[in-house]
């Protein structure tokens, strides 16, 4: 069930990956020969940075003064009351939001982009590339590139460009070049394909800021580490406020960086349950979904072994979600491992459930969530009535919904 920590020799869920970049059977690095020296260089640079107190101090200063951390831990009182009305006597735990949507740029993505661009500068790289689905990672990458004076190219599927126009404009306003991708389903998977092709062609000066805890080693590890500030803060904040740990953590999951960011600091706390919510799209039974752990099987994509949506011949199947950020046919390899060993429970929520939760949160709490965490909230609304009142659930509100209001209005048939 647990992995051995190389540093302590103790059994822990937090010790991976191993020296091959594997979490159990998952992860590794399966890349073009041209890229292998770059991957090894990145790993060496990251190990050196982790051991350098000056690097940690630099990140901490930017997190505080530029990103706006720590993000609040907010008691969603009206949502809690709403759930208790549905649940009946003795049921309905308190619901807290870890409010990473209040970060600069409006999501958790800036945590990782900040860490990676500081690595890029340490390595002497002079050009940034990134992929994006919902646009939040693209905006965060463009933001840090602007702050540090580096040119930035963001690859984005043509379908996502159409449904995320506000973020496309934000990226361009920040000085980034947004390159539309018209291959495949014209979504996140295809944008990542094109970014990897760019990297192969420009190995000397280019740094690829991957946006999720996937890709070849060491990306799943370093993205997780940069995002773990979410869980570290949440643990300290709840201890200070309530003198205890939460009973359940909930987060949405596409590639999985916001979920790992919340979960990872708690993985060795046996009393804390964790639920990650995939996008069930129009329903798992329809085949129109993005739930790779619920309905996929292991394979290789984007440089790592992980669970994927694929046909009997191993061809990657197209994912579907109303949420561009969850519309990916795979998942980060650490999640695949956590799934197999049973430490995290993986569930799903449909497009309609996410839309309903989007509206409930907006009307009860005055917080318009992004469609990504609306999937997590849909599960909270479904799951919380089963829990006793003295329990505490913490949900990662990983993005704000400004980017989604036009898509939601269209889906709801509201003329603007």
N, C-alpha and C positions, 0 to 999 in steps of 0.2 A: 504493500500500500504506500509506503513512504520511500523517499530517495535518500541516499547517503550524502551528507554535506561534506565536500572536500575540505572545507576550512575548519569544521568543528568535529567531524567524524560522527556526528549525531544523526539519527533518523529524523527527517524533516520533509514536509511537502514543498519547502521553499529552496531546496538545494540545487535544483536543475537550472540549466541543462548540464549534461556531462561534457567531457572534453571533446566529444564529436559533435556537440551541439544538439544532442538528442534528449528529449523528454520521453523516457521509455522507448517505444518504437517510433516516435514521431520527431520531426524536425530535420536536422542535418543541413547539408548544403549541396544542392544539385544545380550547378550553374555552368555557363559556358566557360571554357578554359581561359578565355580572355579576362573574365571577371574574377577568377580565383585569387590572383594577387591582390586585387582591390578588397575582397572580402577578408583576406588574412591581414591586410594592412589596417582595415577598420577594426578588426578584433584586437589587434595589438594596441591601437590607439585608445580603444575603449578601456582595456585593462589598465593602461597607464593613467588614463583620466580618472578612473574609479579610485585609484590609489593616491591621487593628488589632492590634498586638502584645498588647494587654490581653485581647482575645478569645482569642487562641491560648494565653496564659498561664492564663486561667480554665479553658479546656477541659483543658489539661495537668494542672492541679491536681486537677480532678474525676476525670480518667482515673486518676490515680495513687491518690488517697486515697478515692475513692468506688467507682469501677469495679473497681480492683485491677490496673490495667495496670502494666507489660507482662505479657501472658499468656505462659506458658512455651512454649518450643519443646522438645517431648519426643521422645526417641528411642524408638520402639516396638520394643523389642528382640525380644520374644517373637513379635510379629506378623511382624517381619522374618525370624526363624528359621523360622516356619511357611511363609512364602512361599518361602524358599530350599529347604525340604524338597520343595515341590511343583515347583520350577523346575529343580533339578539343578545340576551343576557349573558354576561361573562365573556363575550367574544369580541374580537376587534382590537388588535394591538395598536400601539402608537406607531405612526409612520413618520420617518425622518427622511428628508432629501439632502444628499450631499450635493451642494449647488455649484457644480463645476460649469454650469452654463453662465455663471457670473464672471468667469475668467475673461480677460482681454481676448477678443475675437469670438467669444460666445460658445466655447465648448472646451472639452478636455484636451483637444488636439494640440494646443499651444504648449502643454507640458513637455510633450515628446519633441516637438519641433525646436523648442528652445535648447534642449539637451543636444539634439543632433547638430544644430548649426554651430554650437560651441565646439563640438567635436570636429566639424568641417574646418573651422578656423584653426584649430590645433594642428590639423593635418595639412594645412596650406591649400585647401581647395578653393577655387575662385568662381564656381558656378554651381547652382542648386537646381535639382529637378525633383519633382514629386508627382504622385498620382492622387486623384481625389474622386470620390463618388458623390456624396452629399455636398461637397464643396468646403466643408469646415476644415479638413486637413489642408486643402489647397490654400484657403485663406490664411491659416496659421503659418504655413510654409512661406507664403508670399509676404506675410507680416514680418517674420524674423529675417527673411532675406532683405527686405527694405531696411530694417533696423540696422543690419550689419553691412549694408551696401553691396550685396551680391546679386547678380542677375539670376532670375528664377523662371523656369519653364514648368508649367503644370499640365499634365495630361489628364483629360476628362472626357468620358464617353459622350457622344453627341446626344444620347437620350437624357443623360444627366444634365448636360448644359441646358437643355430645354426646360427641365423641371426645376432647375436651381439657378435661375437667371440672377437673382439678387447676389448670390455668392460669386457668380462669374464676373459681375461688374465690380464687386469688391476686390477680387484678385487683380483685375486689370487696373483698377484705381491705385492699387498698391505697387504697380509697376511690373507685375508678372505677365508673361506670355502664356495664354491659355490655348493649348493645342487640342482641338476636337478630335476624337477617335471614332471612326465610322466602321470599324471592323467588328465582327461578332455581334453581341447584343448591344454594343455601344454603351457599356456601363463600366463598373469599377474593374472587373477582371481584365477587360480589354485595355483600359487606361494603364493598368499595371504592366501588361505585356509591352506596351509601347514605351513606357518609362524604362523598362529593363533593356529594350533595344537601344534606346538613346545612351544608356550607361555603357553598354558594350562598345558603342561607337566613339565614346568620349571619355576614355578611362583616365586620362592624365589629369584633367582639371575639375571633373564633375563629382559632386557628392549627391547621392540619392537619398533623400529623406523619405523613407517608407513610413506610411501613416498608421499601420496597425501591427499587432504582435505576430506577424507572419513573415514569409520570405525566408531567404537563406540565413543560417547562423552567421553573425550574432544578432541579427535584427530582432527576432522574437524576444531575446533576453534583454537587449538594451531598451527596446520600446517599453517592455513591461517595467523595467527598473525606473525609467523616467516617469511612467504613469503611476508608480506605486505611491507617490506623494498623496494621491487621493485617499487611499486606505490608511496611510500613516496618520494623516490629519484626522480622518473620521474616527479612528481608534482613540486618539488623544482627546478629541472634542467630546466624544460620548463618555469617556472615562471621567473627564472634568465635570460634565453636566449631570450624568446619572450615576457615576461611580461603578460602571459595569460595561460589559461588552454587549453588542447587539445579539439578538437571537437568530436573525436572518438578514442576509445581504442579497439584494436583487439588482441586476444590471442587464441591459440589452447586450446582444452580441452579434456582430457581423464577423470581422476578423478577430475582434476580441480585446482590444487594448483598454477600453474603459472598464470592462469587467475585471480583467486582470489587475488593473490599477487599484480597484477597490478591494478585490479578493485577496491579493497576494500577501499583504501584511497580516491577514487573519487565517491563513491556510493551516497553521499549526494550532489554532485555537479550536479544540474539538467541540466546544459548545456552540460554535457559530455555524449555522447552516448557510449554504450559498446556492442561489438559483440564477442561472443565466438564461436569457430569453431570446431565442432565435425568431426570425421572421417566417411565419407560416403562410404569408401571402394570401392567396385565395383559398387556402386549405391544403394540408399535406396530401390529402387524397387526390387533389386535382393535378399534382405535379407542378403547379405554379407557386413556388415558394423558394426560400433561401435557407432552409433548415438542414444544413449539411450533417450535423450530428444526429438529428432525429431521423433523417432519411438517406444519409450518404454512407460511404465506405472509404477506407484508406486508399490514397493514391498520391501522386506527385504533381504539384502545381507551384509555380513561382518559387522554385528553389528549395522546397521542403516537402516531407511526407506528412500528410495530415488527412483528416476526413474531408471528402469532396462529394459534390453531386456529380455523378457520372453514370453513363449507360453501361450495358453489359460488356461492351468492347473497350471500356475505359476512357471513352470520349467525354470531356467535360460538358455537362448539361447547363443550360442557361438558368440562372437564378431569377427569381422575381420577388420584389417587395415594393410596397408603396413608398418605402423609405430608401432613398438612394444610398445611404450609408450602410445599410444592411444587405444590399443587393449584391451579394458575393457568393460564389458557389463553393467556398471553402471556409476554413477557420484556422486560427493560430494553433501550432502544434502543441503548445502547453495545455490548451483546452482539450485537445484530443486525448492527451494523457490523463488529465483530471477527470474527463468523462469515463474513461475505461476503468480507472481505479475507484470511481464512485465518490470522490471527494466533493465534486460539484454536481448538482442536479441540473440537467439541461432540458428546458421546456420550450414551448413556442407560443406565439400570439399572432393572430391573423391581421390582415390589413384593417378589417372592420373593427376588431377589438382595439387596435391602436388608435384609430380615428375616434372611437367612443371615449377612450381614456384621454386623448388630446383635449377633447371638449370638456370633460369632467374636471380635469386639472385647471384648465383656463378659468372655468366658472366658479370653482370652489376656492382656489388658492390664488387667483390672480397671477398665475405663472403659466405662460404659454410654452409648453415643452416642444422640443424637436420631435419629429416622428420616430426617431430612433429610441430615445428613452420612453416615449409613449408606449412602446411595446413592453418595456419593463413595468410601467405603471399598469398596463392592462393585466399583467400577471399579478401584481400586488392587489388589484381590485378583485381578482378571482380567488387568490390564495389567502389573503388576510382574514376573511371571515372565519377561517378554520382555526385561527390562532387565538389563544387566551389574551385577555386584556392587559395582563402584566408584561407581555412580551413586547419586544422592540424590533421593528423592521427598518433597515436603512436602504434606501434606493438611490442609485447614482443618477442624478439629473444631469446627464453628461452634455446636453446641448440645448440651446434655446430655439424656439420655433419661428423666429422671424423669417428664416429661409423657406419655411414650409407653408406659410399662410396662403400664398396664391394657389399652390397645389391642392391644399385642403379645401379652399373655397371652391375650386373647380370640381373636386370630387363630391362636395356637398351640394353642388348646383347653385352656389351663391354668386350672383353677378356683382362684379367690382366696378 
